[in-house]
Amino acid sequence: MLLCAGDVLIPSHYLTVFGFEDYLNRNRPDLTLHKVNGYHNENEVREILCQLLREDGQLCGAFSVSARLSVLRGIRPLYEVQYVQNLVVLTAI
């Protein structure tokens, strides 16, 4: 599972991350969570996301703490690395 975690200093981001991690730990402990922090440097975050998508063929989902991250950083890399076949993308809005 890929998590676009946003800015660690923004309460709505880190609290959403905390809740999502807690949910996964209780309901899907079998999933590996790749958490990518970052909000202000779009290119850096996109590169990290693309690298994770290329390296982990077992990713089954992606979650973003904000709609802005979903569109700018979460969804675009999926298309850049052509990794859209079986991945579910969720976002907090």
BALUM-273456 format. One record per residue (C-alpha): residue number from 1; x, y, z. Coordinates in Angstrom, 1 decimal. Layout:
<pts>
[NUM; [X; Y; Z]]
...
</pts>
This chain:
<pts>
[1; [0.0; 0.0; 0.0]]
[2; [1.3; 3.4; -1.0]]
[3; [0.6; 6.4; 1.3]]
[4; [1.1; 10.0; 0.1]]
[5; [1.5; 11.3; 3.6]]
[6; [1.8; 15.0; 2.9]]
[7; [3.4; 17.5; 5.2]]
[8; [4.3; 16.2; 8.7]]
[9; [3.6; 19.7; 10.2]]
[10; [0.0; 20.0; 8.9]]
[11; [-2.4; 18.6; 11.4]]
[12; [-4.9; 17.4; 8.9]]
[13; [-2.2; 15.5; 7.1]]
[14; [-0.5; 13.8; 10.1]]
[15; [-3.8; 13.0; 11.8]]
[16; [-5.1; 11.4; 8.6]]
[17; [-1.9; 9.4; 8.4]]
[18; [-2.2; 8.3; 12.0]]
[19; [-5.8; 7.1; 11.4]]
[20; [-5.0; 5.3; 8.2]]
[21; [-2.0; 3.5; 9.7]]
[22; [-4.1; 2.5; 12.7]]
[23; [-6.9; 1.2; 10.4]]
[24; [-4.4; -0.8; 8.3]]
[25; [-2.6; -2.2; 11.4]]
[26; [-5.9; -3.5; 12.8]]
[27; [-7.6; -4.6; 9.6]]
[28; [-4.9; -5.5; 7.1]]
[29; [-1.6; -6.2; 9.0]]
[30; [-0.5; -8.3; 6.0]]
[31; [-0.1; -5.2; 3.8]]
[32; [3.3; -3.4; 3.6]]
[33; [2.8; 0.4; 3.9]]
[34; [5.2; 2.6; 1.9]]
[35; [4.8; 6.1; 3.4]]
[36; [6.0; 9.1; 1.4]]
[37; [6.2; 12.4; 3.2]]
[38; [6.4; 15.6; 1.2]]
[39; [4.1; 18.3; 0.1]]
[40; [6.0; 21.3; -1.2]]
[41; [8.6; 19.7; -3.6]]
[42; [6.4; 18.1; -6.2]]
[43; [9.2; 16.7; -8.4]]
[44; [11.0; 15.1; -5.5]]
[45; [7.8; 13.4; -4.2]]
[46; [6.9; 12.3; -7.7]]
[47; [10.3; 10.7; -8.2]]
[48; [10.0; 8.8; -5.0]]
[49; [6.5; 7.6; -5.9]]
[50; [7.6; 6.4; -9.3]]
[51; [10.6; 4.6; -7.8]]
[52; [8.4; 2.7; -5.4]]
[53; [5.9; 1.9; -8.1]]
[54; [8.7; 0.4; -10.3]]
[55; [10.2; -1.6; -7.4]]
[56; [7.2; -3.1; -5.7]]
[57; [5.0; -5.2; -8.0]]
[58; [2.8; -6.1; -5.1]]
[59; [1.3; -2.7; -4.5]]
[60; [-2.5; -3.0; -4.4]]
[61; [-3.6; 0.4; -3.4]]
[62; [-2.7; 4.1; -2.8]]
[63; [-4.0; 6.6; -0.4]]
[64; [-3.4; 10.3; -0.2]]
[65; [-4.0; 12.7; 2.7]]
[66; [-5.3; 15.4; 0.4]]
[67; [-6.9; 15.9; -3.0]]
[68; [-4.0; 18.1; -4.1]]
[69; [-1.5; 15.2; -3.5]]
[70; [-3.8; 12.8; -5.2]]
[71; [-3.9; 14.7; -8.5]]
[72; [-0.5; 16.2; -8.6]]
[73; [1.6; 13.6; -7.0]]
[74; [-0.4; 10.4; -6.5]]
[75; [-2.2; 9.7; -9.7]]
[76; [0.3; 11.1; -12.3]]
[77; [3.1; 8.8; -11.3]]
[78; [0.8; 5.8; -11.8]]
[79; [0.5; 6.7; -15.4]]
[80; [4.1; 7.7; -15.8]]
[81; [5.2; 4.2; -14.9]]
[82; [2.2; 2.6; -16.5]]
[83; [1.1; 1.0; -13.2]]
[84; [-2.7; 1.3; -13.4]]
[85; [-4.0; -2.2; -14.0]]
[86; [-4.9; -3.4; -10.5]]
[87; [-4.3; -0.5; -8.2]]
[88; [-7.1; 1.2; -6.2]]
[89; [-6.5; 4.9; -5.4]]
[90; [-8.2; 6.5; -2.4]]
[91; [-8.0; 10.1; -1.3]]
[92; [-9.1; 12.2; 1.7]]
[93; [-10.9; 15.4; 0.7]]
</pts>
